[in-house]
Each structure stands twice: as C-alpha cells, then as structure tokens.
Amino acid sequence: MEKNLTYEQAYKELAKIASEIENETISVDVLAEKVKKASQLITFCQTKLKSTETEVNKIIAQMENSNQQ
C-alpha cells in the first residue's frame, strides 16, 4: 500500500475496481489480484475512518471539558 495514500484516493480506486467487477471488464486472469487489492483498500479505508472518528471524539471531549471549566 502506498505510504501517502489518502482516503479519497483509496476510495476512488476501490470504486473503480468494484465497477470493473460489476461490469465484468476484468479478465479472469487478474480477478484474484483485483479482489486482493480491493480487500487491502477496504481495510485501509476502515482504519482511516476509525482513526478519524477517534481523533474527532477526542477533540469534542476536549472542547466539552474546556467549556465546563
């Protein structure tokens, strides 16, 4: 996986792979490779979303603590 891959890039690539599979434009010879790449992209996106959610929750908690003082 690219070191500087963004969520948007990963999602775009994942959407392209999904479209190719749905439209049956992927040859059988590369299907397993594309499915493996899609799996990696899904994991990357899930991790990125979870990390962002955690960070946003921390910021909200800090803001709430600041407002209570």
C-alpha positions as CSV (number, residue, x, y, z in Angstrom):
1,M,0.0,0.0,0.0
2,E,1.3,3.5,-0.8
3,K,2.7,5.3,2.1
4,N,1.0,8.6,1.4
5,L,-2.3,7.2,0.1
6,T,-5.3,9.3,1.1
7,Y,-8.7,8.1,1.9
8,E,-10.1,9.7,-1.2
9,Q,-7.5,8.0,-3.4
10,A,-8.2,4.7,-1.9
11,Y,-12.0,5.1,-2.2
12,K,-11.7,6.1,-5.8
13,E,-9.5,3.1,-6.6
14,L,-11.9,0.8,-4.7
15,A,-14.9,2.2,-6.6
16,K,-13.0,1.6,-9.9
17,I,-12.3,-2.0,-9.0
18,A,-15.9,-2.5,-8.0
19,S,-17.2,-1.0,-11.2
20,E,-14.9,-3.2,-13.3
21,I,-16.1,-6.3,-11.4
22,E,-19.7,-5.3,-11.8
23,N,-19.3,-4.6,-15.5
24,E,-17.3,-7.8,-16.0
25,T,-14.5,-5.9,-17.6
26,I,-11.8,-7.7,-15.5
27,S,-10.3,-10.7,-17.1
28,V,-10.4,-13.9,-15.0
29,D,-6.6,-13.8,-15.0
30,V,-6.4,-10.7,-12.9
31,L,-9.7,-11.1,-10.9
32,A,-8.0,-12.6,-7.8
33,E,-5.4,-9.8,-7.9
34,K,-8.1,-7.1,-8.0
35,V,-10.1,-8.7,-5.3
36,K,-7.0,-8.8,-3.1
37,K,-6.3,-5.1,-3.8
38,A,-9.9,-4.3,-3.0
39,S,-9.6,-6.1,0.3
40,Q,-6.5,-4.1,1.2
41,L,-8.2,-0.8,0.2
42,I,-11.3,-1.7,2.3
43,T,-9.0,-2.3,5.3
44,F,-7.2,0.9,4.7
45,C,-10.4,2.9,4.5
46,Q,-11.9,1.3,7.6
47,T,-8.7,2.0,9.6
48,K,-8.6,5.6,8.4
49,L,-12.3,6.2,9.2
50,K,-11.9,4.6,12.7
51,S,-8.7,6.7,13.3
52,T,-10.5,9.9,12.3
53,E,-13.5,9.1,14.4
54,T,-11.3,8.6,17.5
55,E,-9.5,11.9,16.8
56,V,-12.7,13.8,16.4
57,N,-14.1,12.3,19.6
58,K,-11.0,13.4,21.5
59,I,-11.3,16.9,20.1
60,I,-15.0,17.1,21.1
61,A,-14.2,15.8,24.6
62,Q,-11.5,18.4,25.0
63,M,-13.9,21.1,23.8
64,E,-16.6,19.9,26.3
65,N,-14.0,19.9,29.1
66,S,-12.9,23.4,28.3
67,N,-16.5,24.7,28.3
68,Q,-17.2,23.1,31.7
69,Q,-14.3,25.0,33.4
